[in-house]
Amino acid sequence: MVVCKRRGCGALFDTTQPSQGPCTYHPGAPVFHEGLKSWSCCNDTNKPVLEFEQFLQLPGCATADAHTDEAQPMPAPKAATNTEKVKSSETEHITKSLDAVQLAKPAAVTPMVAPPKPTNAPMPPAPEPCDPDTLVKVSAGTTCRRTGCGYVVPEDIHERDRTKETCKFHKGTPIFHEGSKGYTCCKRRVLHFDDFLQIEPCSTAEHGHLFAAPKPADDTQVDCRIDHYETPSDVRVTVYAKGVEADKSVIEIRDNEVRMHV
């Protein structure tokens, strides 16, 4: 059995058997912008999402008669319109103007002070999420929720035996940096998104597959994605978080660090 190479499909099929299908896939390219993830071919139908697992679950918008083990080519980039060319020219002009101002009047440099070393011991790793013991029946077509596993239940399971399940997955999070793609839990990095989806999982689950969505406790602390960029006059910081209560959030700005509790 091999995995269909079309983006968004990932179904297992036998190349020695007659044509198998249909194959539902995405003909477009993945789009990652300001924390949102979508597909260029159907971003109006399938709205952009925040979580990478939700992005992998977006249903395909095109159908082929059969699956394939040949790599799907990426769509050709669109030619820049006259409006985009004008915007690019204006941006370049503004950038050169800012550079000239910085060269003419360099800003005063504040000496950096090394932040104090943390005294708290590192937090222990979070326990591996697993299905409740009551989940003994699983319907056909259910997909494992662990990142990188992709196992699909072929037929209804009435009495589940987790000791016979082998779930290989990535316990880390995806990394997209300067065109390089990979996971925080392993060292391999690739350039193409198709190759990223084929990165071999580096961990094996202790409790079999994960079919039910875990329910986090109300007081669970999670790491939020933080982006920042600098301008000639200030530093802009963006924190991506869900369910933030503004009246209970605290932002403390110090000489050499910023502490946030949201």
Secondary structure, 3 states (H helix, E strand, C coil): CEECCCCCCCCEECCCCCCCCCEEECCCCEEEECCEEEECCCCCCCCCECCHHHHHCCCCCEEECCCCCCCCCCCCCCCCCHHHHHHHHHHHHHHHHHHHHHHHCCCCCCCCCCCCCCCCCCCCCCCCCCCCCCCCCECCCCECCCCCCCCECCCCECCCCHHHCCCEECCCCEEEECCEEEECCCCCEECCHHHHHCCCCCEECCCCCCCCCCCCCCCCCCCCEEEEEECCCCEEEEEECCCCCHHHCEEEECCCCEEEEC
